[in-house]
Amino acid sequence: MDITTTVNRFQPYVLGLLRIVVGYLFVIHGTTKLFQIPAIEMFANVPIGSIFWIAGLLELVLGILLILGLFTRLAAFLASGEMAFAYFIGHVSQAPSTVFMPILNSGELAVTWCFVFLYLAVAGAGAFALDHRLAARKVH
């Protein structure tokens, strides 16, 4: 057995772990904005209905769906869109000349998440996902 075959066997498990870890990190961003858990000064007293509150709600709900591997492709696609929106509205709008230099507008995380979520939307849930149980029910 060659190394590629050996490594490929782990692909669904690593993909599943990536989905779970990124989902968890997304949930934490949501709870920070909505409930101040953990408390971060920047997100203290986020007004209900504000753009940060809506972002927090999306992050909480989409993050939970990603952790569970439930409606993974849709949740990841929506999360990717949120992060693209966050980059252009939250980071580039502060310094438009930095659009191609996220390191200058502190947007590296938004860009990275945008593409990780886009990858999950295309690649699917990987292992450990409730999506597989739903698919199995549809077959029977």
Contact map, one row per residue, 1 for C-alpha under 8 A:
11101100000000000000000000000000000000000000000000000000000000000000000000000000000000000000000000000000000000000000000000000000000000000000
11111100000000000000000000000000000000000000000000000000000000000000000000000000000000000000000000000000000000000000000000000000000000000000
11111110000000000000000000000000000000000000000000000000000000000000000000000000000000000000000000000000000000000000000000000000000000000000
01111111000000000000000000000000000000000000000000000000000000000000000000000000000000000000000000000000000000000000000000000000000000000000
11111111100000000000000000000000000000000000000000000000000000000000000000000000000000000000000000000000000000000000000000000000000000000000
11111111110000000000000000000000000000000000000000000000000000000000000000000000000000000000000000000000000000000000000000000000000000000000
00111111111000000000000000000000000000000000000000000000000000000000000000000000000000000000000000000000000000000000000000000000000000000000
00011111111000000000000000000000000000000000000000000000000000000000000000000000000000000000000000000000000000000000000000000000000000000000
00001111111100000000000000000000000000000000000000000000000000000000000000000000000000000000000000000000000000000000000000000000000000000000
00000111111111000000000000000000000000000000000000000000000000000000000000000000000000000000000000000000000000000000000000000000000000000000
00000011111111100000000000000000000000000000000000000000000000000000000000000000000000000000000000000000000000000000000000000100000000000000
00000000111111110000000000000000000000000000000000000000000000000000000000000000000000000000000000000000000000000000000000000110000000000000
00000000011111111000000000000000000000000000000000000000000000000000000000000000000000000000000000000000000000000000000000000111000000000000
00000000011111111100000000000000000000000000000000000000000000000000000000000000000000000000000000000000000000000000000000000110000000000000
00000000001111111110000000000000000000000000000000000000000000000000000000000000000000000000000000000000000000000000000000001110000000000000
00000000000111111111000000000000000000000000000000000000000000000000000000000000000000000000000000000000000000000000000000001111100000000000
00000000000011111111100000000000000000000000000000000000000000000000000000000000000000000000000000000000000000000000000000000010000000000000
00000000000001111111110000000000000000000000000000000000000000000000000000000000000000000000000000000000000000000000000000000000000000000000
00000000000000111111111000000000000000000000000000000000000000000110100000000000000000000000000000000000000000000000000100001100000000000000
00000000000000011111111100000000000000000000000000000000000000000111100000000000000000000000000000000000000000000000000000000000000000000000
00000000000000001111111110000000000000000000000000000000000000000010000000000000000000000000000000000000000000000000000000000000000000000000
00000000000000000111111111000000000000000000000000000000000000100110000000000000000000000000000000000000000000000000000000000000000000000000
00000000000000000011111111100000000000000000000000000000000001111110000000000000000000000000000000000000000000000000000000000000000000000000
00000000000000000001111111110000000000000000000000000000000000110010000000000000000000000000000000000000000000000000000000000000000000000000
00000000000000000000111111111000000000000000000000000000000000100000000000000000000000000000000000000000000000000000000000000000000000000000
00000000000000000000011111111100000000000000000000000000001101100000000000000000000000000000000000000000000000000000000000000000000000000000
00000000000000000000001111111110000000000000000000000000001111110000000000000000000000000000000000000000000000000000000000000000000000000000
00000000000000000000000111111111000011000000000000000000000100000000000000000000000000000000000000000000000000000000000000000000000000000000
00000000000000000000000011111111100000000000000000000001001100000000000000000000000000000000000000000000000000000000000000000000000000000000
00000000000000000000000001111111110000000000000000000011111100000000000000000000000000000000000000000000000000000000000000000000000000000000
00000000000000000000000000111111111111000000000000000001000100000000000000000000000000000000000000000000000000000000000000000000000000000000
00000000000000000000000000011111111111110010000000000001000000000000000000000000000000000000000000000000000000000000000000000000000000000000
00000000000000000000000000001111111110000011010000011001000000000000000000000000000000000000000000000000000000000000000000000000000000000000
00000000000000000000000000000111111110000000010000001001100000000000000000000000000000000000000000000000000000000000000000000000000000000000
00000000000000000000000000000011111111000000000000000000000000000000000000000000000000000000000000000000000000000000000000000000000000000000
00000000000000000000000000000011111111110011000000000000000000000000000000000000000000000000000000000000000000000000000000000000000000000000
00000000000000000000000000010011111111100000000000000000000000000000000000000000000000000000000000000000000000000000000000000000000000000000
00000000000000000000000000010011001111110000000000000000000000000000000000000000000000000000000000000000000000000000000000000000000000000000
00000000000000000000000000000001000111111011000000000000000000000000000000000000000000000000000000000000000000000000000000000000000000000000
00000000000000000000000000000001000101111111000000000000000000000000000000000000000000000000000000000000000000000000000000000000000000000000
00000000000000000000000000000000000000111111000000000000000000000000000000000000000000000000000000000000000000000000000000000000000000000000
00000000000000000000000000000000000000011111000000000000000000000000000000000000000000000000000000000000000000000000000000000000000000000000
00000000000000000000000000000001100100111111110000000000000000000000000000000000000000000000000000000000000000000000000000000000000000000000
00000000000000000000000000000000100100111111110000000000000000000000000000000000000000000000000000000000000000000000000000000000000000000000
00000000000000000000000000000000000000000011111000000000000000000000000000000000000000000000000000000000000000000000000000000000000000000000
00000000000000000000000000000000110000000011111101011000000000000000000000000000000000000000000000000000000000000000000000000000000000000000
00000000000000000000000000000000000000000000111111011000000000000000000000000000000000000000000000000000000000000000000000000000000000000000
00000000000000000000000000000000000000000000011111001100000000000000000000000000000000000000000000000000000000000000000000000000000000000000
00000000000000000000000000000000000000000000001111101100000000000000000000000000000000000000000000000000000000000000000000000000000000000000
00000000000000000000000000000000000000000000011111111100000000000000000000000000000000000000000000000000000000000000000000000000000000000000
00000000000000000000000000000000000000000000000011111110000000000000000000000000000000000000000000000000000000000000000000000000000000000000
00000000000000000000000000000000100000000000011001111111000000000000000000000000000000000000000000000000000000000000000000000000000000000000
00000000000000000000000000000000110000000000011111111111100000000000000000000000000000000000000000000000000000000000000000000000000000000000
00000000000000000000000000000000000000000000000111111111110000000000000000000000000000000000000000000000000000000000000000000000000000000000
00000000000000000000000000000100000000000000000000111111111000000000000000000000010000000000000000000000000000000000000000000000000000000000
00000000000000000000000000001111110000000000000000011111111100000000000000000000000000000000000000000000000000000000000000000000000000000000
00000000000000000000000000000100010000000000000000001111111110000000000000000000000000000000000000000000000000000000000000000000000000000000
00000000000000000000000000000100000000000000000000000111111111100000000000000010000000000000000000000000000000000000000000000000000000000000
00000000000000000000000001101100000000000000000000000011111111100000000000000010000000000000000000000000000000000000000000000000000000000000
00000000000000000000000001111110000000000000000000000001111111110000000000000000000000000000000000000000000000000000000000000000000000000000
00000000000000000000000000100000000000000000000000000000111111111000000000000000000000000000000000000000000000000000000000000000000000000000
00000000000000000000001001100000000000000000000000000000011111111100000000110110000000000000000000000000000000000000000000000000000000000000
00000000000000000000011111100000000000000000000000000000011111111110000000000000000000000000000000000000000000000000000000000000000000000000
00000000000000000000001100100000000000000000000000000000000111111111000000000000000000000000000000000000000000000000000000000000000000000000
00000000000000000000001000000000000000000000000000000000000011111111111100100000000000000000000000000000000000000000000000000000000000000000
00000000000000000011011000000000000000000000000000000000000001111111111100110000000000000000000000000000000000000000000000000000000000000000
00000000000000000011111100000000000000000000000000000000000000111111110000000000000000000000000000000000000000000000000000000000000000000000
00000000000000000001000000000000000000000000000000000000000000011111110000000000000000000000000000000000000000000000000000000001110000000000
00000000000000000011000000000000000000000000000000000000000000001111111100000000000000000000000000000000000000000000000000001001111000000000
00000000000000000000000000000000000000000000000000000000000000001111111100000000000000000000000000000000000000000000000000000000111000000000
00000000000000000000000000000000000000000000000000000000000000001100111111100000000000000000000000000000000000000000000000000000001000000000
00000000000000000000000000000000000000000000000000000000000000001100111111110000000000000000000000000000000000000000000110011000001000000000
00000000000000000000000000000000000000000000000000000000000000000000001111111000000000000000000000000000000000000000000111011000000000000000
00000000000000000000000000000000000000000000000000000000000000000000001111111100000000000000000000000000000000000000000010000000000000000000
00000000000000000000000000000000000000000000000000000000000001001100001111111110000000000000000000000000000000000000000010000000000000000000
00000000000000000000000000000000000000000000000000000000000001000100000111111111000000000000000000000000000000000000110110000000000000000000
00000000000000000000000000000000000000000000000000000000000000000000000011111111100000000000000000000000000000000000110110000000000000000000
00000000000000000000000000000000000000000000000000000000000001000000000001111111110000000000000000000000000000000000000000000000000000000000
00000000000000000000000000000000000000000000000000000000011001000000000000111111111000000000000000000000000000000100100000000000000000000000
00000000000000000000000000000000000000000000000000000000000000000000000000011111111100000000000000000000000000001111110000000000000000000000
00000000000000000000000000000000000000000000000000000000000000000000000000001111111110000000000000000000000000000100000000000000000000000000
00000000000000000000000000000000000000000000000000000010000000000000000000000111111111000000000000000000000000000100000000000000000000000000
00000000000000000000000000000000000000000000000000000000000000000000000000000011111111100000000000000000000001101100000000000000000000000000
00000000000000000000000000000000000000000000000000000000000000000000000000000001111111110000000000000000000001100100000000000000000000000000
00000000000000000000000000000000000000000000000000000000000000000000000000000000111111111100000000000000000000000000000000000000000000000000
00000000000000000000000000000000000000000000000000000000000000000000000000000000011111111110000000000000000001000000000000000000000000000000
00000000000000000000000000000000000000000000000000000000000000000000000000000000001111111111000000000000001001100000000000000000000000000000
00000000000000000000000000000000000000000000000000000000000000000000000000000000000111111111100000100000000000000000000000000000000000000000
00000000000000000000000000000000000000000000000000000000000000000000000000000000000011111111100000000000000000000000000000000000000000000000
00000000000000000000000000000000000000000000000000000000000000000000000000000000000011111111110000000000000000000000000000000000000000000000
00000000000000000000000000000000000000000000000000000000000000000000000000000000000001111111111000000100111000000000000000000000000000000000
00000000000000000000000000000000000000000000000000000000000000000000000000000000000000111111111111100000101000000000000000000000000000000000
00000000000000000000000000000000000000000000000000000000000000000000000000000000000000011111111100000000000000000000000000000000000000000000
00000000000000000000000000000000000000000000000000000000000000000000000000000000000000000111111100000000100000000000000000000000000000000000
00000000000000000000000000000000000000000000000000000000000000000000000000000000000000000011111111100000100000000000000000000000000000000000
00000000000000000000000000000000000000000000000000000000000000000000000000000000000000000001111111100000000000000000000000000000000000000000
00000000000000000000000000000000000000000000000000000000000000000000000000000000000000000001001111110000000000000000000000000000000000000000
00000000000000000000000000000000000000000000000000000000000000000000000000000000000000000001001111111101100000000000000000000000000000000000
00000000000000000000000000000000000000000000000000000000000000000000000000000000000000010001001111111100000000000000000000000000000000000000
00000000000000000000000000000000000000000000000000000000000000000000000000000000000000000000000011111100000000000000000000000000000000000000
00000000000000000000000000000000000000000000000000000000000000000000000000000000000000000000000001111111100000000000000000000000000000000000
00000000000000000000000000000000000000000000000000000000000000000000000000000000000000000010000001111111111100100000000000000000000000000000
00000000000000000000000000000000000000000000000000000000000000000000000000000000000000000000000000001111111100000000000000000000000000000000
00000000000000000000000000000000000000000000000000000000000000000000000000000000000000000000000001001111111000000000000000000000000000000000
00000000000000000000000000000000000000000000000000000000000000000000000000000000000000000011011001001111111000000000000000000000000000000000
00000000000000000000000000000000000000000000000000000000000000000000000000000000000000000010000000000111111110000000000000000000000000000000
00000000000000000000000000000000000000000000000000000000000000000000000000000000000000100011000000000111111111100000000000000000000000000000
00000000000000000000000000000000000000000000000000000000000000000000000000000000000000000000000000000110011111110000000000000000000000000000
00000000000000000000000000000000000000000000000000000000000000000000000000000000000000000000000000000000011111111000000000000000000000000000
00000000000000000000000000000000000000000000000000000000000000000000000000000000001101100000000000000000001111111100000000000000000000000000
00000000000000000000000000000000000000000000000000000000000000000000000000000000001100100000000000000100001111111110000000000000000000000000
00000000000000000000000000000000000000000000000000000000000000000000000000000000000000000000000000000000000111111111000000000000000000000000
00000000000000000000000000000000000000000000000000000000000000000000000000000001001000000000000000000000000011111111100000000000000000000000
00000000000000000000000000000000000000000000000000000000000000000000000000000011111100000000000000000000000001111111110000000000000000000000
00000000000000000000000000000000000000000000000000000000000000000000000000000001000000000000000000000000000000111111111000000000000000000000
00000000000000000000000000000000000000000000000000000000000000000000000000000001000000000000000000000000000000011111111100000000000000000000
00000000000000000000000000000000000000000000000000000000000000000000000000011011000000000000000000000000000000001111111110000000000000000000
00000000000000000000000000000000000000000000000000000000000000000000000000011001000000000000000000000000000000000111111111000000000000000000
00000000000000000000000000000000000000000000000000000000000000000000000000000000000000000000000000000000000000000011111111100000000000000000
00000000000000000010000000000000000000000000000000000000000000000000000110011000000000000000000000000000000000000001111111111000000000000000
00000000000000000000000000000000000000000000000000000000000000000000000111111000000000000000000000000000000000000000111111110000000000000000
00000000000000000000000000000000000000000000000000000000000000000000000010000000000000000000000000000000000000000000011111110000000000000000
00000000000000000000000000000000000000000000000000000000000000000000000000000000000000000000000000000000000000000000001111111100000000000000
00000000000000000000000000000000000000000000000000000000000000000000000110000000000000000000000000000000000000000000000111111100000000000000
00000000000000110010000000000000000000000000000000000000000000000000100110000000000000000000000000000000000000000000000100111111101000000000
00000000001111110010000000000000000000000000000000000000000000000000000000000000000000000000000000000000000000000000000000111111100000000000
00000000000111111000000000000000000000000000000000000000000000000000000000000000000000000000000000000000000000000000000000001111100000000000
00000000000010010000000000000000000000000000000000000000000000000001100000000000000000000000000000000000000000000000000000001111110000000000
00000000000000010000000000000000000000000000000000000000000000000001110000000000000000000000000000000000000000000000000000001111111110000000
00000000000000000000000000000000000000000000000000000000000000000001110000000000000000000000000000000000000000000000000000000001111111000000
00000000000000000000000000000000000000000000000000000000000000000000111100000000000000000000000000000000000000000000000000001000111111100000
00000000000000000000000000000000000000000000000000000000000000000000000000000000000000000000000000000000000000000000000000000000111111110000
00000000000000000000000000000000000000000000000000000000000000000000000000000000000000000000000000000000000000000000000000000000111111111000
00000000000000000000000000000000000000000000000000000000000000000000000000000000000000000000000000000000000000000000000000000000011111111100
00000000000000000000000000000000000000000000000000000000000000000000000000000000000000000000000000000000000000000000000000000000001111111110
00000000000000000000000000000000000000000000000000000000000000000000000000000000000000000000000000000000000000000000000000000000000111111111
00000000000000000000000000000000000000000000000000000000000000000000000000000000000000000000000000000000000000000000000000000000000011111111
00000000000000000000000000000000000000000000000000000000000000000000000000000000000000000000000000000000000000000000000000000000000001111111
00000000000000000000000000000000000000000000000000000000000000000000000000000000000000000000000000000000000000000000000000000000000000111111
00000000000000000000000000000000000000000000000000000000000000000000000000000000000000000000000000000000000000000000000000000000000000011111
